[in-house]
Amino acid sequence: MADLQDDLCPATEVGRVDGAPPGAEPCPAEAAVVPPETGRPVSDPDDDPLTRAHAVLAAHPVADGCSGLPRALGRLPWYDLDLGESAVDADVPRLHKGRVGAVFWSLHLPEGVHGDRAVGATLEQLDLAKGVVAAHDEGLRPARTAGQVADARNCGRVAVLLGPAGAAALGDSLGILRSLHTLGLCALTLTGTSWADTDGLTRFGEEVVREMNRIGVIADLSYASDRTVRRVLTVSRAPVLFSRSAARALRPHPANLPDELLAEVGEAGGLCLVPLSAEQTGPTVRDVADHLDHVRTLAGPECVGLSGTYDTGGAHPQELDDTSCYPRLIAELLRRGWDESEVALLTWGNVQRVLRGAEFSARAAQQRRPPSTATIAHLDG
């Protein structure tokens, strides 16, 4: 069995905007996001906020942290995302209109699906998602690294990252984790299993996190218990994200984070992706902006991002009905005095940082440890 400990650099040093961890290879040039005129505004401050929002998003498009499109498409007998599809919120024309440059496609399963059924259902969603991207290659492009995301944007395509999937998809097997990653899985939600529950991570759960670091799968901690969150922040050597979490102080919800955890996430270099969800953030654009303000204040501008949660079945705030509406939210932030540099981090730069951090950690870990042969029976039995 592989060594259960490693001595990689702490997560706070990995994937930061200001550099890579010690000994890591330099960030590929194509992964860096450089504004058209470095150090200069990309919009005219005399323009109205919506016009400015379109200009900023043209330079720094939205990296959307959660879309339920695969499951939504699985219910339709026929669809065309290129021409436009009224049955969903995120067809290609609306993605382009909303200046979306990248999107995570959630592979979460219905409640009560566990064991072999969860593994099989996740494989089916992966197959469906990859088929959808291949069939719409004029508008979409598969990606899993910061460089591939930037390449897709440069080619005028929307980068599609597969995940997060639910932890049940592993079937308590690190071999299945590696196989899912080989098939394109980028992120895994650590909740709802015997090794990641209200009591935190078990020994096997900690080994899952280490193996995720080794292969480059990002830990998603939305809906995880506070104990699990804190233990993952300690164990993980790569940045973590919360695919759909807002501020609990503003709106109580199981996926929203209390202020003390938001501060800890900021200290650890994690990323809280605030959902455009009426249930989690409120019924108006201003409510969403309030959450973004709150998370930015507590975690820092480098640790806040956006999660559309479109096509997940939930209601959205007024004026944010589908992915074409992102400029309205950015206009509200500009009215509130957000700097363009902060908006650029919110929409694009922070997700790129986390992707780079996962790559750096994986390179370092692969030099130090082989694939883990740990089993849940051995560690938690």
C-alpha positions as CSV (number, residue, x, y, z in Angstrom):
1,M,0.0,0.0,0.0
2,A,1.2,3.4,-0.9
3,D,2.4,5.7,1.9
4,L,-0.5,7.5,3.4
5,Q,1.4,10.7,4.1
6,D,3.2,13.1,1.9
7,D,5.2,16.3,2.5
8,L,4.0,18.4,-0.4
9,C,3.9,22.2,0.1
10,P,0.8,23.5,1.9
11,A,-2.3,24.3,-0.1
12,T,-1.9,28.0,0.6
13,E,1.3,27.9,-1.5
14,V,-0.2,26.0,-4.5
15,G,-1.7,27.7,-7.5
16,R,-1.7,31.2,-6.2
17,V,-1.9,34.1,-8.6
18,D,1.6,35.2,-7.6
19,G,3.4,31.9,-8.5
20,A,3.8,28.2,-8.4
21,P,4.9,26.0,-5.4
22,P,8.6,25.4,-4.9
23,G,10.0,23.0,-7.6
24,A,6.9,23.1,-9.8
25,E,7.2,23.6,-13.5
26,P,6.3,27.1,-14.8
27,C,2.8,27.8,-15.7
28,P,2.2,27.2,-19.5
29,A,2.0,30.5,-21.3
30,E,-1.3,29.7,-22.9
31,A,-2.9,29.3,-19.4
32,A,-2.2,32.9,-18.4
33,V,-5.0,35.3,-18.8
34,V,-3.7,38.6,-20.1
35,P,-6.0,41.5,-20.7
36,P,-5.8,43.2,-24.1
37,E,-4.0,46.2,-22.5
38,T,-2.3,45.0,-19.3
39,G,-2.8,47.4,-16.4
40,R,-5.4,49.5,-18.3
41,P,-9.2,49.4,-18.0
42,V,-11.0,47.5,-20.8
43,S,-14.1,49.6,-20.5
44,D,-14.8,53.4,-20.7
45,P,-15.7,54.6,-17.1
46,D,-18.1,57.1,-18.7
47,D,-20.2,54.4,-20.3
48,D,-23.3,53.0,-18.6
49,P,-22.7,49.9,-16.3
50,L,-24.2,47.4,-18.7
51,T,-22.1,48.6,-21.6
52,R,-19.0,48.4,-19.4
53,A,-20.0,44.9,-18.2
54,H,-20.1,43.7,-21.8
55,A,-16.6,45.2,-22.4
56,V,-15.2,43.6,-19.3
57,L,-16.7,40.2,-20.1
58,A,-15.3,40.3,-23.6
59,A,-11.9,40.4,-22.1
60,H,-12.6,38.2,-19.0
61,P,-15.5,35.8,-19.8
62,V,-17.4,33.9,-17.1
63,A,-16.1,30.5,-15.9
64,D,-19.4,29.0,-14.6
65,G,-18.9,26.6,-11.7
66,C,-22.1,24.5,-12.1
67,S,-24.5,23.6,-14.9
68,G,-27.0,20.7,-14.8
69,L,-27.2,20.5,-18.6
70,P,-26.2,16.8,-19.0
71,R,-29.1,15.6,-16.8
72,A,-31.5,18.1,-18.5
73,L,-30.5,16.8,-22.0
74,G,-30.9,13.2,-20.9
75,R,-34.6,13.8,-20.4
76,L,-35.1,15.3,-23.9
77,P,-35.8,13.1,-27.0
78,W,-34.1,15.6,-29.3
79,Y,-32.3,18.9,-29.0
80,D,-30.0,21.3,-30.9
81,L,-27.7,23.4,-28.7
82,D,-26.1,25.1,-31.7
83,L,-29.3,26.7,-33.1
84,G,-30.9,27.2,-29.7
85,E,-32.9,25.0,-27.4
86,S,-35.8,26.4,-25.5
87,A,-36.1,23.4,-23.2
88,V,-32.8,24.3,-21.4
89,D,-31.2,27.5,-20.0
90,A,-27.7,27.1,-21.5
91,D,-27.7,26.5,-25.2
92,V,-24.7,27.8,-27.2
93,P,-26.3,31.1,-28.4
94,R,-27.2,32.1,-24.8
95,L,-23.8,31.0,-23.5
96,H,-22.2,33.3,-26.1
97,K,-24.6,36.1,-25.4
98,G,-23.8,35.9,-21.7
99,R,-20.1,35.9,-22.4
100,V,-19.5,32.4,-20.9
101,G,-16.1,31.1,-21.7
102,A,-16.0,27.9,-19.6
103,V,-18.5,25.8,-17.7
104,F,-18.4,22.9,-15.3
105,W,-21.1,20.3,-16.2
106,S,-22.3,18.7,-13.0
107,L,-22.6,14.9,-13.0
108,H,-24.5,14.6,-9.7
109,L,-27.1,11.8,-9.4
110,P,-30.6,11.7,-8.0
111,E,-31.0,11.1,-4.3
112,G,-30.7,7.4,-3.2
113,V,-28.4,6.2,-6.0
114,H,-25.5,4.4,-4.5
115,G,-23.0,1.5,-5.0
116,D,-22.7,0.0,-8.5
117,R,-25.8,1.9,-9.7
118,A,-24.0,5.2,-8.9
119,V,-20.8,4.1,-10.7
120,G,-22.8,3.0,-13.8
121,A,-25.0,6.1,-13.8
122,T,-22.0,8.4,-13.6
123,L,-20.3,6.6,-16.5
124,E,-23.5,7.1,-18.5
125,Q,-23.5,10.8,-17.8
126,L,-19.9,11.1,-18.7
127,D,-20.6,9.3,-22.0
128,L,-23.6,11.6,-22.7
129,A,-21.7,14.7,-21.8
130,K,-18.7,13.8,-24.1
131,G,-21.1,13.0,-26.9
132,V,-22.9,16.3,-26.6
133,V,-19.6,18.2,-26.7
134,A,-18.5,16.2,-29.8
135,A,-21.8,16.8,-31.6
136,H,-21.6,20.6,-31.0
137,D,-17.9,21.2,-31.7
138,E,-18.6,24.5,-33.4
139,G,-19.6,26.0,-30.0
140,L,-18.2,23.7,-27.4
141,R,-14.8,22.2,-26.6
142,P,-13.8,19.6,-24.0
143,A,-11.2,20.8,-21.4
144,R,-9.7,19.8,-18.1
145,T,-6.6,22.1,-17.7
146,A,-6.2,25.9,-17.5
147,G,-4.3,25.8,-20.8
148,Q,-7.1,23.9,-22.6
149,V,-9.7,26.3,-21.1
150,A,-7.7,29.2,-22.5
151,D,-7.2,27.5,-25.9
152,A,-11.0,27.0,-26.2
153,R,-11.7,30.6,-25.4
154,N,-9.1,31.7,-28.0
155,C,-10.9,29.6,-30.6
156,G,-14.2,31.1,-29.8
157,R,-15.5,27.9,-28.1
158,V,-17.0,27.4,-24.6
159,A,-14.7,25.1,-22.6
160,V,-16.6,22.3,-21.0
161,L,-15.2,20.7,-17.8
162,L,-16.8,17.5,-16.6
163,G,-17.8,17.5,-13.0
164,P,-18.2,17.7,-10.2
165,A,-19.6,14.2,-9.7
166,G,-20.9,12.9,-6.4
167,A,-18.5,10.9,-4.2
168,A,-20.8,7.9,-4.5
169,A,-19.6,7.6,-8.1
170,L,-16.3,6.1,-6.8
171,G,-17.9,3.0,-5.3
172,D,-15.4,3.3,-2.5
173,S,-12.6,2.5,-5.0
174,L,-9.5,4.6,-5.8
175,G,-9.1,2.6,-9.0
176,I,-12.5,3.8,-10.1
177,L,-11.5,7.4,-9.2
178,R,-8.5,7.1,-11.5
179,S,-10.6,5.6,-14.2
180,L,-13.2,8.4,-14.0
181,H,-10.3,10.9,-14.2
182,T,-9.0,9.2,-17.3
183,L,-12.4,9.6,-18.9
184,G,-12.4,13.3,-18.1
185,L,-13.7,13.9,-14.6
186,C,-12.3,17.1,-13.2
187,A,-14.0,17.5,-9.8
188,L,-15.6,15.4,-7.1
189,T,-18.0,16.4,-4.3
190,L,-16.9,15.0,-1.0
191,T,-20.2,14.3,0.8
192,G,-22.8,11.6,1.2
193,T,-20.5,8.6,1.8
194,S,-19.4,6.7,4.8
195,W,-15.9,8.2,4.5
196,A,-17.1,11.8,4.1
197,D,-20.1,12.6,6.2
198,T,-21.1,14.8,9.2
199,D,-18.3,13.4,11.3
200,G,-15.7,14.5,8.7
201,L,-13.2,12.4,6.8
202,T,-12.2,8.9,7.8
203,R,-8.7,7.5,7.1
204,F,-9.9,6.3,3.7
205,G,-11.5,9.7,3.0
206,E,-8.1,11.3,3.6
207,E,-6.5,8.9,1.2
208,V,-9.2,9.7,-1.4
209,V,-8.2,13.4,-1.1
210,R,-4.5,12.6,-1.4
211,E,-5.1,10.5,-4.5
212,M,-7.3,13.3,-6.0
213,N,-4.3,15.6,-5.4
214,R,-2.0,13.1,-7.1
215,I,-4.1,12.8,-10.3
216,G,-5.4,16.4,-10.4
217,V,-9.1,16.0,-9.5
218,I,-10.4,19.0,-7.6
219,A,-12.2,18.6,-4.3
220,D,-15.7,20.2,-4.3
221,L,-17.0,20.9,-0.8
222,S,-20.4,22.3,-1.3
223,Y,-22.9,20.6,1.1
224,A,-20.0,19.0,3.0
225,S,-20.1,19.1,6.8
226,D,-18.0,21.7,8.5
227,R,-15.8,19.0,9.9
228,T,-15.2,17.6,6.4
229,V,-14.4,21.0,5.0
230,R,-11.9,21.7,7.7
231,R,-10.2,18.3,7.4
232,V,-10.0,18.6,3.6
233,L,-8.5,22.1,3.9
234,T,-5.8,20.5,6.2
235,V,-5.1,17.4,4.1
236,S,-5.4,18.8,0.5
237,R,-2.2,20.2,-1.1
238,A,-4.3,21.6,-4.0
239,P,-6.9,24.4,-3.9
240,V,-10.4,23.3,-3.2
241,L,-13.7,24.8,-4.5
242,F,-17.3,25.1,-3.4
243,S,-19.3,24.6,-6.6
244,R,-22.4,26.2,-5.3
245,S,-22.1,27.9,-1.9
246,A,-23.1,31.4,-0.8
247,A,-23.1,33.2,2.6
248,R,-25.1,31.6,5.4
249,A,-25.1,34.9,7.3
250,L,-27.2,36.4,4.6
251,R,-29.4,33.4,3.7
252,P,-29.5,30.1,5.7
253,H,-29.1,27.1,3.5
254,P,-27.2,23.8,4.0
255,A,-24.8,24.5,1.1
256,N,-24.0,28.1,2.2
257,L,-21.0,28.8,4.4
258,P,-20.8,30.5,7.8
259,D,-18.5,33.5,8.1
260,E,-15.8,31.7,10.0
261,L,-15.5,29.0,7.3
262,L,-15.5,31.6,4.5
263,A,-12.5,33.2,6.3
264,E,-10.7,29.8,6.5
265,V,-11.4,29.1,2.9
266,G,-9.8,32.4,2.0
267,E,-6.7,31.7,4.1
268,A,-6.4,28.3,2.4
269,G,-6.7,29.7,-1.1
270,G,-9.9,27.9,-1.8
271,L,-12.7,29.2,-4.1
272,C,-16.3,29.8,-3.2
273,L,-18.5,29.9,-6.3
274,V,-21.7,31.8,-5.5
275,P,-24.8,30.4,-7.1
276,L,-27.4,32.3,-9.1
277,S,-30.1,30.6,-7.1
278,A,-33.2,32.2,-5.7
279,E,-33.2,29.6,-2.9
280,Q,-29.6,30.1,-1.9
281,T,-28.9,33.8,-2.6
282,G,-32.3,35.4,-2.9
283,P,-34.9,36.6,-5.5
284,T,-33.1,39.5,-7.1
285,V,-29.8,40.5,-8.8
286,R,-29.0,42.7,-5.8
287,D,-29.3,39.7,-3.5
288,V,-26.7,37.8,-5.5
289,A,-24.5,40.8,-5.5
290,D,-24.8,41.1,-1.7
291,H,-23.5,37.5,-1.3
292,L,-20.6,38.3,-3.7
293,D,-19.8,41.4,-1.7
294,H,-19.9,39.4,1.6
295,V,-17.7,36.5,0.3
296,R,-15.2,38.9,-1.2
297,T,-14.9,40.8,2.1
298,L,-14.4,37.6,4.2
299,A,-12.4,35.3,1.8
300,G,-10.8,37.9,-0.4
301,P,-11.3,38.8,-4.1
302,E,-9.1,35.9,-5.2
303,C,-11.5,33.4,-3.6
304,V,-14.9,34.2,-5.0
305,G,-16.5,33.1,-8.3
306,L,-19.8,32.4,-10.1
307,S,-22.0,29.4,-10.3
308,G,-25.0,29.7,-12.6
309,T,-26.7,26.5,-11.4
310,Y,-28.6,26.6,-14.7
311,D,-30.5,23.5,-15.8
312,T,-30.4,22.1,-12.2
313,G,-34.1,22.5,-11.7
314,G,-34.1,25.4,-9.3
315,A,-35.5,28.9,-9.7
316,H,-33.2,31.8,-10.5
317,P,-33.3,35.4,-9.4
318,Q,-35.2,38.0,-11.4
319,E,-33.3,39.2,-14.5
320,L,-31.0,36.1,-14.3
321,D,-33.2,33.6,-16.0
322,D,-30.6,32.0,-18.2
323,T,-26.9,32.2,-19.1
324,S,-27.4,35.2,-21.4
325,C,-28.0,37.3,-18.3
326,Y,-24.5,37.4,-16.8
327,P,-23.8,41.0,-18.0
328,R,-26.7,42.2,-15.8
329,L,-25.0,40.8,-12.7
330,I,-21.6,42.3,-13.7
331,A,-23.3,45.7,-14.3
332,E,-24.6,45.6,-10.7
333,L,-21.2,44.9,-9.3
334,L,-19.7,47.8,-11.4
335,R,-22.4,50.1,-10.0
336,R,-21.3,49.0,-6.5
337,G,-17.7,50.0,-7.2
338,W,-16.0,46.7,-8.0
339,D,-12.7,47.3,-9.8
340,E,-12.4,45.7,-13.2
341,S,-9.4,43.7,-11.9
342,E,-11.7,42.2,-9.2
343,V,-14.4,41.4,-11.7
344,A,-11.7,39.7,-13.9
345,L,-10.8,37.5,-11.0
346,L,-14.4,36.8,-10.2
347,T,-15.4,35.7,-13.7
348,W,-12.3,34.0,-15.0
349,G,-9.0,34.4,-13.1
350,N,-9.9,32.6,-9.9
351,V,-11.1,29.4,-11.7
352,Q,-8.0,29.4,-13.8
353,R,-5.9,29.7,-10.6
354,V,-7.6,26.6,-9.1
355,L,-7.1,24.6,-12.3
356,R,-3.4,25.6,-12.3
357,G,-3.1,24.7,-8.6
358,A,-4.5,21.2,-9.3
359,E,-2.0,20.7,-12.1
360,F,1.0,21.9,-10.0
361,S,0.0,19.6,-7.1
362,A,-0.5,16.6,-9.4
363,R,3.0,17.1,-10.9
364,A,4.6,17.3,-7.5
365,A,2.7,14.4,-6.0
366,Q,3.4,12.1,-8.9
367,Q,7.1,12.6,-8.3
368,R,6.7,11.5,-4.7
369,R,4.2,8.7,-4.6
370,P,2.8,5.9,-6.9
371,P,-0.9,5.3,-7.3
372,S,-2.5,4.4,-4.0
373,T,-3.5,0.8,-3.4
374,A,-5.4,1.7,-0.2
375,T,-8.9,0.1,0.3
376,I,-11.8,1.2,2.5
377,A,-11.7,-2.3,4.2
378,H,-8.1,-1.9,5.1
379,L,-8.3,1.6,6.5
380,D,-11.8,1.9,7.9
381,G,-12.7,-1.7,8.5
